[in-house]
Amino acid sequence: MTGIAHLGDAKALGRIGLKTMSWFLIASFLSLALGLLTVNLLEPGAGLNLPLPEESAPSSGVASAPPGFAQFIVHTFPDSMVGAMASNAMARL
């Protein structure tokens, strides 16, 4: 922040901002491409052969329908942070 504040020239700030965004986008693209390439080559989890649960299995307790707007607002602002963590309030949405 101090370096940008002491820069003074708007043109130089624009060039630095453009270079910064370019580096960020290039690094993000390269890391995404490397991750996709690695996953497609190594196929992690391919040999696990995990069985699917039966249709008659009990439900996990997660609501299958999305919450309404009012319920979303109520759960967005809990009474207390500790109470929301203790009751796992976000998992019910």
N, C-alpha and C positions, 0 to 999 in steps of 0.2 A: 504494500500500500504506500509506503513512504517513497519507494522508487517511482511509482506512477505519479504520486502527488508532486514530486520535485521535477518531473519531466518537463512540464511547462508547455511544450509545443503540442498542439492538438494533432498535427500531422504525424508526429513521432508516436503519439499515443495510439493513433489509428493503425500505424504499421505494426506496433508491438501487439496490439489487440488482434490484428489479422494473423500474425505469426503464431500467437498463442492459440487461437482457435484452430488454425491449420494443424499445429502439432497435436492438439487434443483430438481432433477428428481422425488424423492419420493413425495415431497410437490406438484409438478406440477401434478403428477398422481392422488394424493389424492384430490386435488381441482377439477380436471377435473371429476373424478368419482363422487364426491359429487354434482357437478353441473348437471351432466347427471342424476343422481338418483333423484335429486330434481325436475328437469324439467319433467321427466317421471312420477313422482308421482303426482305433482301438476297440470300439464298440463296448464301452463299459457296461456291465450288467447283462450282457447277451447270454452268458452261460448259466445264469442263476436258475432258470426254469421254475419260477415261483408259481404256485397254483393260484388260480383265481378263486375268490370266495364264492360260496354257493349263494344262489338267489334268496334262499330262505334264511340266510345269516342275519343276525340282529343288526339293526341300524347302528351307525357310529354316533348318532346323536347330533350330527351336523344337519342343519336345516337344508332341505333340498330346494325350497323356493327362496328367491332373493327377498330380503326384508323390504318393507314399505318405506316410504320417505320418512314418516314420523318415527318409526323404529330405528332407522338409520341415525337420525338426529339425536334421539334419546341415548343411543349407545356411543355416539361420537363424544358426548360430554358426560362422562360418568360422575357419580356423586363423589367418589374419591378414587385416587389412582391406585391405592392399595386394595380397595374393594374390587375394582375392576380386574386387577391381576389375580386376586384370590378366587374370584368367581369365574375366571376365564371368560369374561364377557365378550371378547372379540370372536371367540371360537363359535359362539352361538349365531353370529351373523353369517 
